[in-house]
Amino acid sequence: MLSNDRRPQVTPQAVVGLCIIVAGLLLTADNLGLARTREVFGYFWPAAIAAVGVTVFRRASEISAQLLGGMLIAVGIGLGAAHFFGWPIRLSRLWPLWLVVAGGTMLARALRIAEPSSVSPEQHVSDVVFWSGVQRRITSPAFKRADVTAVMGGVELDLRGASTGGGEAVLDVFIVMGGLEVRVPPDWTVTNQVVAIMGGASDKTAGFQDARNRLLIRGFVMMGGVEVKT
């Protein structure tokens, strides 16, 4: 039976990957003359944006991530309705919503009240940044998971003082026009499963295969980068 860390999870990058597959199949069917699918795209890509938003919202552990997910849902529904009713709404006109999310995030963090939890904040880390940057240093002896979402922003995650307790930790990333730098101890081994489109993910660590501490990095990067080093 799979452990909680091994069970398949619906992440934003998984939804994006599924949407890319569906888009490729639809376009191929249209090019081969099997079906007229290009007209469907007026509804498909707004639905894809909303689906990513739902996933981000459901996985959110902080108000900032919930705001980002809610904004994506609203944008997807709005663009779909605009296409259906013929409203003159374009994605380029919705950029001020980023200001709403950014301001809401700052307000939420300023008013945030710590809540008791059975999991140490350093065992499960969640960061969402847009138009900004975050530097975080983890020193937990039982680090297990981190979720990093960066949209037009950057995150620096320092794990050199942490340990996985002799097991595996998972780092889920969702990077769009942003960057993530991860530093790990020299005796860690890193498995890179990041999918990159117009971006990249590099592993410059010196760990060995049978290391006691393991870090699995998975996720999606578009027009951005992930760099892992010791």
Secondary structure as a PSIPRED ss2 file (coil, helix, strand):
# PSIPRED VFORMAT (PSIPRED V4.0)

   1 M C   1.000  0.000  0.000
   2 L C   1.000  0.000  0.000
   3 S C   1.000  0.000  0.000
   4 N C   1.000  0.000  0.000
   5 D C   1.000  0.000  0.000
   6 R C   1.000  0.000  0.000
   7 R C   1.000  0.000  0.000
   8 P C   1.000  0.000  0.000
   9 Q C   1.000  0.000  0.000
  10 V C   1.000  0.000  0.000
  11 T C   1.000  0.000  0.000
  12 P H   0.000  1.000  0.000
  13 Q H   0.000  1.000  0.000
  14 A H   0.000  1.000  0.000
  15 V H   0.000  1.000  0.000
  16 V H   0.000  1.000  0.000
  17 G H   0.000  1.000  0.000
  18 L H   0.000  1.000  0.000
  19 C H   0.000  1.000  0.000
  20 I H   0.000  1.000  0.000
  21 I H   0.000  1.000  0.000
  22 V H   0.000  1.000  0.000
  23 A H   0.000  1.000  0.000
  24 G H   0.000  1.000  0.000
  25 L H   0.000  1.000  0.000
  26 L H   0.000  1.000  0.000
  27 L H   0.000  1.000  0.000
  28 T H   0.000  1.000  0.000
  29 A H   0.000  1.000  0.000
  30 D H   0.000  1.000  0.000
  31 N H   0.000  1.000  0.000
  32 L C   1.000  0.000  0.000
  33 G C   1.000  0.000  0.000
  34 L C   1.000  0.000  0.000
  35 A C   1.000  0.000  0.000
  36 R C   1.000  0.000  0.000
  37 T C   1.000  0.000  0.000
  38 R H   0.000  1.000  0.000
  39 E H   0.000  1.000  0.000
  40 V H   0.000  1.000  0.000
  41 F H   0.000  1.000  0.000
  42 G H   0.000  1.000  0.000
  43 Y H   0.000  1.000  0.000
  44 F H   0.000  1.000  0.000
  45 W H   0.000  1.000  0.000
  46 P H   0.000  1.000  0.000
  47 A H   0.000  1.000  0.000
  48 A H   0.000  1.000  0.000
  49 I H   0.000  1.000  0.000
  50 A H   0.000  1.000  0.000
  51 A H   0.000  1.000  0.000
  52 V H   0.000  1.000  0.000
  53 G H   0.000  1.000  0.000
  54 V H   0.000  1.000  0.000
  55 T H   0.000  1.000  0.000
  56 V H   0.000  1.000  0.000
  57 F H   0.000  1.000  0.000
  58 R H   0.000  1.000  0.000
  59 R H   0.000  1.000  0.000
  60 A C   1.000  0.000  0.000
  61 S C   1.000  0.000  0.000
  62 E C   1.000  0.000  0.000
  63 I H   0.000  1.000  0.000
  64 S H   0.000  1.000  0.000
  65 A H   0.000  1.000  0.000
  66 Q H   0.000  1.000  0.000
  67 L H   0.000  1.000  0.000
  68 L H   0.000  1.000  0.000
  69 G H   0.000  1.000  0.000
  70 G H   0.000  1.000  0.000
  71 M H   0.000  1.000  0.000
  72 L H   0.000  1.000  0.000
  73 I H   0.000  1.000  0.000
  74 A H   0.000  1.000  0.000
  75 V H   0.000  1.000  0.000
  76 G H   0.000  1.000  0.000
  77 I H   0.000  1.000  0.000
  78 G H   0.000  1.000  0.000
  79 L H   0.000  1.000  0.000
  80 G H   0.000  1.000  0.000
  81 A H   0.000  1.000  0.000
  82 A H   0.000  1.000  0.000
  83 H H   0.000  1.000  0.000
  84 F H   0.000  1.000  0.000
  85 F H   0.000  1.000  0.000
  86 G C   1.000  0.000  0.000
  87 W C   1.000  0.000  0.000
  88 P C   1.000  0.000  0.000
  89 I C   1.000  0.000  0.000
  90 R C   1.000  0.000  0.000
  91 L H   0.000  1.000  0.000
  92 S H   0.000  1.000  0.000
  93 R H   0.000  1.000  0.000
  94 L H   0.000  1.000  0.000
  95 W C   1.000  0.000  0.000
  96 P H   0.000  1.000  0.000
  97 L H   0.000  1.000  0.000
  98 W H   0.000  1.000  0.000
  99 L H   0.000  1.000  0.000
 100 V H   0.000  1.000  0.000
 101 V H   0.000  1.000  0.000
 102 A H   0.000  1.000  0.000
 103 G H   0.000  1.000  0.000
 104 G H   0.000  1.000  0.000
 105 T H   0.000  1.000  0.000
 106 M H   0.000  1.000  0.000
 107 L H   0.000  1.000  0.000
 108 A H   0.000  1.000  0.000
 109 R H   0.000  1.000  0.000
 110 A H   0.000  1.000  0.000
 111 L H   0.000  1.000  0.000
 112 R C   1.000  0.000  0.000
 113 I C   1.000  0.000  0.000
 114 A C   1.000  0.000  0.000
 115 E C   1.000  0.000  0.000
 116 P C   1.000  0.000  0.000
 117 S C   1.000  0.000  0.000
 118 S C   1.000  0.000  0.000
 119 V C   1.000  0.000  0.000
 120 S C   1.000  0.000  0.000
 121 P C   1.000  0.000  0.000
 122 E C   1.000  0.000  0.000
 123 Q C   1.000  0.000  0.000
 124 H E   0.000  0.000  1.000
 125 V E   0.000  0.000  1.000
 126 S E   0.000  0.000  1.000
 127 D E   0.000  0.000  1.000
 128 V E   0.000  0.000  1.000
 129 V E   0.000  0.000  1.000
 130 F E   0.000  0.000  1.000
 131 W C   1.000  0.000  0.000
 132 S C   1.000  0.000  0.000
 133 G E   0.000  0.000  1.000
 134 V E   0.000  0.000  1.000
 135 Q E   0.000  0.000  1.000
 136 R E   0.000  0.000  1.000
 137 R E   0.000  0.000  1.000
 138 I C   1.000  0.000  0.000
 139 T C   1.000  0.000  0.000
 140 S C   1.000  0.000  0.000
 141 P C   1.000  0.000  0.000
 142 A C   1.000  0.000  0.000
 143 F C   1.000  0.000  0.000
 144 K C   1.000  0.000  0.000
 145 R E   0.000  0.000  1.000
 146 A E   0.000  0.000  1.000
 147 D E   0.000  0.000  1.000
 148 V E   0.000  0.000  1.000
 149 T E   0.000  0.000  1.000
 150 A E   0.000  0.000  1.000
 151 V E   0.000  0.000  1.000
 152 M C   1.000  0.000  0.000
 153 G C   1.000  0.000  0.000
 154 G E   0.000  0.000  1.000
 155 V E   0.000  0.000  1.000
 156 E E   0.000  0.000  1.000
 157 L E   0.000  0.000  1.000
 158 D E   0.000  0.000  1.000
 159 L C   1.000  0.000  0.000
 160 R C   1.000  0.000  0.000
 161 G C   1.000  0.000  0.000
 162 A C   1.000  0.000  0.000
 163 S C   1.000  0.000  0.000
 164 T C   1.000  0.000  0.000
 165 G C   1.000  0.000  0.000
 166 G C   1.000  0.000  0.000
 167 G C   1.000  0.000  0.000
 168 E E   0.000  0.000  1.000
 169 A E   0.000  0.000  1.000
 170 V E   0.000  0.000  1.000
 171 L E   0.000  0.000  1.000
 172 D E   0.000  0.000  1.000
 173 V E   0.000  0.000  1.000
 174 F E   0.000  0.000  1.000
 175 I E   0.000  0.000  1.000
 176 V E   0.000  0.000  1.000
 177 M C   1.000  0.000  0.000
 178 G C   1.000  0.000  0.000
 179 G E   0.000  0.000  1.000
 180 L E   0.000  0.000  1.000
 181 E E   0.000  0.000  1.000
 182 V E   0.000  0.000  1.000
 183 R E   0.000  0.000  1.000
 184 V C   1.000  0.000  0.000
 185 P C   1.000  0.000  0.000
 186 P C   1.000  0.000  0.000
 187 D C   1.000  0.000  0.000
 188 W E   0.000  0.000  1.000
 189 T E   0.000  0.000  1.000
 190 V E   0.000  0.000  1.000
 191 T E   0.000  0.000  1.000
 192 N E   0.000  0.000  1.000
 193 Q E   0.000  0.000  1.000
 194 V E   0.000  0.000  1.000
 195 V E   0.000  0.000  1.000
 196 A E   0.000  0.000  1.000
 197 I E   0.000  0.000  1.000
 198 M C   1.000  0.000  0.000
 199 G C   1.000  0.000  0.000
 200 G E   0.000  0.000  1.000
 201 A E   0.000  0.000  1.000
 202 S E   0.000  0.000  1.000
 203 D E   0.000  0.000  1.000
 204 K C   1.000  0.000  0.000
 205 T C   1.000  0.000  0.000
 206 A C   1.000  0.000  0.000
 207 G C   1.000  0.000  0.000
 208 F C   1.000  0.000  0.000
 209 Q C   1.000  0.000  0.000
 210 D C   1.000  0.000  0.000
 211 A C   1.000  0.000  0.000
 212 R C   1.000  0.000  0.000
 213 N E   0.000  0.000  1.000
 214 R E   0.000  0.000  1.000
 215 L E   0.000  0.000  1.000
 216 L E   0.000  0.000  1.000
 217 I E   0.000  0.000  1.000
 218 R E   0.000  0.000  1.000
 219 G E   0.000  0.000  1.000
 220 F E   0.000  0.000  1.000
 221 V E   0.000  0.000  1.000
 222 M E   0.000  0.000  1.000
 223 M C   1.000  0.000  0.000
 224 G C   1.000  0.000  0.000
 225 G E   0.000  0.000  1.000
 226 V E   0.000  0.000  1.000
 227 E E   0.000  0.000  1.000
 228 V E   0.000  0.000  1.000
 229 K E   0.000  0.000  1.000
 230 T C   1.000  0.000  0.000
